[in-house]
């Protein structure tokens, strides 16, 4: 397990472990058409590949994780004590590889253990602690461009209850073993690290630090660096990502540029939302970056462009005099506001003190809207329930998909989140489009009241809304891997995802494998409800999806005739840089009477310096003769492109 070399090195793959594992012992990856097996066999297969899980509140999950982590910590510390050695993490060694920068960061000249590190003169007489009444003003960003993480950590520090559930080792230990709880790719993980940090030649910490010789900031930064591969991977990011890493909760990002030129009603609505978030004690941050302003205006105001700040408080003296308390994670600020005269500043300071030397300052609401591009509100509450489960995207259009069934007892707010499990946070995968479809189930009918389709090419796809009482099914999917050969383990990992369902009430989730027919029925129900009609007559229609900001386009044909087949020809050969779910440019389909069919799903492939566009032509004709062959051929009834009977959404 370990080797001695001035320290102990844990060589088993346990220095990062998941707190939310899936029981896959009863799951199968075998592809079976439900039409090919008998009813008893189908019931037995469904039982074998099904899982039941219940959502946990944030506080329940935290306590469960902490118990598991404590057992692990005791074992490692005991081993170190018995062998009289210090812990060394061999998964994140003190090396240039762990720094990750090319060329290497000049300020890093050595790695030192915490007992060897020097600090500022003001702190030199204080003992090292993990936390000692931590305050946001204690946090100072180092040489890394991880303001997005430091700003979020400053917000978390305002909430000691949250911070204590992130940092699971509350006291300094001689063995140098620390546990940090991070929500990585949608799953809570306990990250095991040692107390060796990059330092300057003067033995000072190069990266993030905290005043009064507190270790919580460099420990959390190092844990994040470890899960992403290096410190350099933390340069550049978004605050909503950091808030998710630290809380596991969904965040809402509000684009301020969109509302800056709107009428007063929209501005008042935004202010009301901000005030409500403050009153609910939610975590908030903001990013500078109004594209309409020149850099000189930011420089004149002593504000960094493309920088992330914490929003700490609000106060309104009147309808036209509204103010926000902001904190710069750099730890100091020279910002001044022409709208804040000495008398107003005195009143604001009585509400909450701003100290420019610590990076906090009051800003008027009007100026805030001018310089800031987005506002981030984190919905963390310790009584918020969630379910977290891993799955894999399918390899072809007839493969079984993972479906999540649940029942809502009363009207409740739900957030559906789909995480693509990336190994590299800075690598944008232009080849990957992911989506999920959510439908209600009423008397075996799918999608009659509620149907939602969301897609994106980011690592995270989300929908938040209110669901009324009833049964629902959620199906994540991606067409990105249907016609790709996988040649290595890294590409195989690309198909992994995590589903996270947040709710204000406890949910019981039934997870099972379903045929492609169920996914097809959900998608058809969505397109029939939310669509643009390409062509319509008395006995047929051709629909195209109209999801806002869609990265995925669907075309569905509907044949309501009771006598004739409907021939549908679709040509997308003049499109540029698209991916076709049937791996072709031209499809020739013949829809039987009283059936619907998904003809294609198309997503964009972005290539540097090249245009991307979707162009199509279509032809619809009824044919009294026998159905013609489909091109490309659809050989299986459980393929999502196979024709489906018009049963008014009934689940078959």
N, C-alpha and C positions, 0 to 999 in steps of 0.2 A: 504493500500500500504506500509506503513512504520510504524515502532515502534521506540519509543524514549528510548534510553539507553546510554546516553553520546554520542549519535550519531544517524544517521538515517540509517535504514536498508531497502533496497528495496527488497521486498519479491516477487514481480511479476517476472516472468521468462523473464526478459528483460535486464539482465546485460551482455548478449552476444546476439547480434542479427545479422541476415544475411542481407547483402546489396544486395543479388542476389536471390530473392525469385522466385519460379516457380508459374505460374498461373495454378493450377491443378483443377480449377473449371470445366473445360471442358474435363477432362481426366477420363478414366474409367479403372478399373482393370479387367473387365469382359473378359473372354476368349471366343472368337468367331471364328469359322472357316469361312474364307471368302467364301468358297465354299457353305456354308449353307444359305446364305442370298442373296436376290435379288439385282440387280444393283442399283436401287434407294435407297434401305436401306443401301447398302454398301457405297454409296456416302455420305449419311447423317451421318452414323457412323464415316466415315473418317473425316468429318467436325467437329464433336463433340469432337473427341479425338486428334485434331491437334492444334498446336501452331506455330505462326510465331514470331521470334525474330531477331533483328539485332545486329551485333557485335558493341561494343563500343571501342574507343581508351582508352588507359590507363588513359590519362588526363581527358577524359569525365567521365569515371567511378569514378575517384577520386573526381571530383567536385560534382558529384551526391551524393556520399557517404557522403561527408563533409557537404553538405546542410542538409541531414537527421540527421547526428550526432549532428550538432549544435542545431537543434530544441530540441533534446533529452537532451542535456547538459543544455540548458537554463531552461527547465522544472525542472530538478533535483536541480540545483543550486537555483532556485527561491523557491522551496519547503524548502530547507535547510535554506535559509535566513529567510523565513517567520516564521519558527519554531525555529530559532536560534540554530541549531544543525549541527553537522558534519556528512558527509556521511560515512556509513559503508556498505561494500559490503557483504551481507549475503551469496552470492554464493562462496565466497573465504575468509572465516573468518580467523583472526589471530590465527591459531591453528596448532598443530602437523599434522593434516590431510592435511593442505595446504602445509606443508613442505614435507610430504610424505616419509620421510626416516625412516627405521627401522634398527638398533636403531636410535633414534633422533640425529640430528647433534648437537654435544656438544657445538659448538660455538653460537648456537641460544639460547639466554637466555630470550629474550623478543621481543615483537613487538612494534614499536614506530611510531608515526606520524612524518611527515617530519620536523615539527617545533621543535621536541624533539631530533632529531638525531644530534650527534656530527660528526665533520669531521676532516681531518688532519689539523695540525696547520697552514700550508701554506694557507689553504682555509677558515679558521675559521672566518675571517673578511668579507668574501664575502657573499652576500645575496643568498638564494636559488633561482634558476631559473629552468625552464624546459629545455631551451637551451640558451646558450650564446656564440655565435660563436664556435659551437662544432667542435672538431678536433678528428681524429681517436686516436691520442695519449692520449686523455682524458679518454679513456675507459680502465677500469681495471677489469679483470675477478676476481670473488670472490671464495668462497669455492665450488661452483658447477662445475662439469665437463662439462660446456657448452661452451667450446672454439669454437665449430662449430657455435654457435649463436653469440658469441662476435666477431669472425672474420668477419662474414657477416655484423654485425652491424657496425664494423669499416669501411668496404667498403661503406656502406650506408651513413655513416657520411661524407665521401668524397663528397657525392652528397646531399647537403642540400635540393634540390628540392624533392628528394625521401623521405628523412627523415621527411619533413614537412607533407607529405601525409600519413605517418605511425602514427605520433604523432599528434592527432587532437586537443589537448588542449595545446596551445603554451605558456600559462602563468600560474604561480602558482595561485591557488585560495584557499581562507580560508576554503571553505567547503570540500576540499579534494576530488574533483570529476575529474576524468581524463578519456579520451577516446583514445584508441589505435586501429588502423586499421590493422588487421592481416588477411592474406589469409590462411584459415584453411580448409584442405581437398578440396582445389580447389575453395572455396567460400570466398569472402571477407566478413569479419565480424567485427563489431565494438564492441570492448571489453571494458566494463565499469569497472573501478577499483577505489579503494580508495588510499590514500597516507600513508598506514600503512605497514611497512616493517620489516622483521626479522633483529634483531640487537644483538650485543654482550652485555656483561654486562657493557662495556664501552660506550655503546650507538653508536657504529659504525655499519654501514651496513655490514651484513655477506656476502651477495652475490654481484652481479656486481654493480659497481659504476662508476661515472665519476668525473674527477677533476673539480675544480672550482665550486663545489656544484651544479652541473647540475643534473637534475632529469630524463632526457630522458632515460638513460640506465636502472636504476632500474624499471622505469615504463614499458618499453618494455619487459624486462625480466619477470616482474610480469604478464603482459598480456599473454605472451606465457605460463607461468606456469599455469595460470587460465584455458586456453582453453584445456590444456592437463591434468588438474586435480591436479597437485602439482609441487613444485619446483624440487623435485627429479626426476620427469619424464623428465626433461630437461638434465639430465646427459647422455652424450654420444649421438652423432649424426653426421650427415653429412652436409657439408656446403651447398650443393645444396638444402637440405630441408630448411635450414635457409633462403637462398636467396629467395626461393619461399614464405615462410611465410611473408617476408618483401616486396617483389616486385610483387608476383603473376606471375612472368615471368618464362618461361622454362629455364633450365640450361643444358649445355652440360658437361658431365664428361669424361675427357680423361685419360685413364690409361697410366701412364708413364712407368710402369714396362714392358709393352708390347713392347715399343719402345726403351728401354734403350740399347738393344743389336742389334738394327737394323742398317742399313747402314745410311750414312750421308744424303741421300735423305729424309728418313723418319724423321730424326731429324730436317732437314731444314724445312720440311713441318710443323712440330709441332711448331717450332720457328715462322714461318710465320703466323700461326694461332694465336699464342699468340700476336704477334706484331699487327695484324689486330684488335684483340679484344681491345688492349690498344688504338689504334688509333681511334676506334669507341667509346671509352669511356665506354666500357662494364665493369661490375663488375667481378673480378676474385679472386679466392682463390686456395689454394693447401693444400694437406694433406700429411704428412710424413707417411712412412710405406713401404719402400722397403723390401720385405720379404727375399731378399738375403743378407741383411746386419745384422750383429750381433748388439745387444743392445750397446755393448761397443763403437762402432763407433759413434752412436748417442750421447752417453754420452761425448765422447771425443770432438765432435763438438759443444757441448752445445745446442743440439736440442732435443726436446721431440719427442718420437716416438708416432705414432697414434695421432697426434696433427694437428690442422687446423690453417693455416696462411693466411693472406691477401697478395695478389700480387698487388703492388701499381704502379709500373712503370718498364720500360725496358730501356736499352741503349746498343748500340753496338759500340765499338771502332774500331773493324775490324771483319772480318768473323770468326775468332777464338776467339775473345774477346767480349763475350756477357754477359750481367749482368741483374739481376732482383733486384728490391727493394722489400723486404719482411717485413711484420710486424707480430710480435708475440702478440696475444691478451692478454697474461699474463702481458704485459706492460713493460717488460724489456728483454734484451738479452745479452748474453756474446759471441755470435757467432763471429768467425773470419774466414777469407777465405784465404788460402795460395795462391790462384790465384789473389788476390787483393793486390798489393803492394801499398805503400804510394802514389806514383805518380798517379796510377790508381784511388785510392780512392779519391784523391783530385779532379780528373776530374769528377768522379761520383757524388761527393757531390755538385758540381756546377750545375749538372742536377737536383738533388733533394736531400735534406739533410736527412741523416740517423742518428738517435740518439738512441744509444743502451739503454739509460736509459728509452726511451719510447717504446722500443721493435722493432724499425726499423733497418734494416741492409741490405747492398748490398751483393748479392751472385752471384757467377759465374754460367753461364748456365750449364756447365758440372757438377758442384757439385749439382746443383738443381736437375738434372735428376738422380743423384745417391741417394739422400736422400728422394726425394718426390715420392709418389706412384701415385698420381692423381692430375689433374688440373681441376678446375671447372670454366666455363665461363657462366655468366648469360646474357641472351639476352634481358634484360629490355630496352625498349625504350618507351618514353611517347606517341609516335604515333603508337605503336603496338596495333592492334585491337584484341579483344577476345570476345568469347561467353562462358558463364558458365551456365550449366543446370544440375539439379539433376534428377536422375532416380533410378530404382530398377532393380536388376538382377532377372531373371525369376526363377520360382519354378519348372517348368517342360518343357520338350522339345517341347510341342505344344502350350505353352503360347505365346501371342503376345509380340513382342519386340519393344523397342523404337528406331526409325530410324531417322537420322538427314540428311536431304537433303539440298544441297546448290549448288550454281552455281559460278564458278570462271570466272570473266570477262577476265582476262589476266593472264599469267604465274606468279605464286606467291609462296613464301615460306610459308608453312603451318606446324604448330606443333599440332598434336593431342595428348591430354593428357587424361588419365582415372584415376581418384582417387577413391580408395576404402575408404569409409568414416569410418575411425577407430575412436574409442573413446579413445584408449590407444596406443600412438605412440611407446611404447617399446614392445608391444605384437606383435610378428610375427605370423601371422595366417597361419599355414602350411596347413590348410584345404582349403584355398581359392586360386583359380587360376582365373585370370580375363584376358579378351582379347577384342580386337575390330577388325573389318574387314572394310576396306575402298575400295570402288569400284567406277569406273567411270560409267556413264550411257550415252550411245551414241545411239540415235535412238531406244530407249527402250531396248537396249542390255546392260547387266551388265558385267562389268569387262573385256572389250575387250582391253583397252589400259592400265589401271592402276588398280592394286589390291594389297592391303597391308594387312597382317595379323600379329598382334603383341600380344604376351601373356606374362604374368609374374606372379610370386607369391609374388610380392612386393606390397606396397600400391599405387604405381604409375606406369603406363604403358604409354610409349611415342613413338611417331614416328615423325620425322622431315624430310620433303622433299619438292620438288618443284612440284606443280600441274599445268598442262597446262590448258588453257581455256576449260571450259566444265562443265557438271553437275556431281555431286558425291553423294554418300550415305555412311554414317558412321553408323555402328551398334555395340554398346558395348554388350558383353554377358559374361556369366560365367556358366559352367556346375556344379559348386561346390554345388549348392543348389537344384539340381533336385531330389535327392533321400534322402533328409534330413528332418526330422521332427523338427519344431521349437517349443520349449517349453517355451521360455521366451522372454521378450521384447528386451533384449540385443542381442540375436541371430537374432531376426527379423531385428534389425538395421544393421546387417552385410550385408544385401542385397543392401544397399544404395550405390550409386556411384555419382560422378560428372564428367561430360564431359566438357573439356575445349578445345576450338579451338582457337589457336593464328594464326593471319595472318597479312601480311603486307598491305593488302587491306581490305576494309569493306565488310562483308559478310552478306547476309540475309539467315537465317536458317529456314527451314520448318521442324517441329518436329511432328511426327505422330506415331501411333501404327501400326505395320505391322505383318502379320502372320509369322509363322516360315518358311514358304516357301521362303520368301525373304531372310532371313538369310541363309537358305540352298543354295540358288542360288549364294549368294555372296561368301560363303565358297567354293562351288564347283568351281566357276570361279577362285578363288585364287589357289586352289589345282591343277587345270588343267594347270594353267600357271606356278606355282612354285611347282614342285613335284619331287619325285623320283619314277620311275616305279617299282612296285613289280612284275608285270606280264603283258605281252602284247601279243596279237595275232592280226590277221587281223580284227576281229570284236568285240574285247573287250579289256579292260585294267583295271588294279588295281593300283591306285595311293596312295602314302603316303606323307604327308606334309613334307616340308623341311624348315621350318622357322628357321633362325639362332638363336641358344640358346633357342629353343622352350621349353615351359613348357606344351604345348598342342599339341597332335598328332592326326591327322585325317587320316582316310582311306576312299577313294572314289572309287566306282566301276563304270565303264562305259560300257554300252552294246550298240554297234553300229549296231548290227544285226537287220535286218528288219523282221526276222521271229521268232527267238527263244528267250526264256527267258534266263537270265544268273544267275545261282545259285552260290552264294558266301558264303563260310563257313569260319569264322574267330574265332580262339581259342586263348585267352590270359590268360588261366588258370595258366600258369607257370610264369606269371609276379608277381612282388612283390610290394606291397604298391602302387597300382594304383587305380584310380577312373574311372569307365566305364560309359559313358553317357547313356547307356541302362541298367545299374545296373545288369550286367551279365558277365559271362566269355566267353560264346560261343554265336555267332550270326549266324543264318541261314537266308539268304535273297535270294529273287528271283526277279531280276531286269527285268522289261518288256523290250521289244525291243525298241531301240531308247530312252533309259532313262539312267540317272545317279542316284547314291544314296550315301549319307553319311552313311557308315556302323557304324561308331563309332567315338567318340571323347574321348581321354584318357588323363588324367593329373596325375601327381605324388602326392603322399601323403607322406611327409617326417615325419618319426618317429625316435626319438632319439635312437641311437644304432642299428637301423635296416637298412638293405639294401633296395634300391629302384631300380627296373629295369623293363623294358618293353620287354616282349618276346611274339611272336605271330607266329601262323601257319595259312595258308590259303589254300583254295581249290576253284578253279573256273572251272565251267563246263557249257556248253550250254545244254539246255533242250528243245527239240522240243515239248514236251508234255505241258500240262497245268501248269501254275505257281504253285509252291508249297507254303504252308503256311509259313509266316515269323515267326521266333522265335528270341527274344520275339516279340509278336504281335505288329504291328504298326497300331493303330486303327483309326488315324486321318490323313487326307490328308495334314493338316498344321503342322504336326510334322516334325522337321528338318531331321529326318531319313527316311521320306517317299521318294519314288522314284520321280525324277523330269525329265520331258521331255528334250531331247536334242534339245534346240531351239537356240543354238549358243549364249547363254547368255541373250536372250530376257527376259525382266522383265514382269512377268505375274501377 
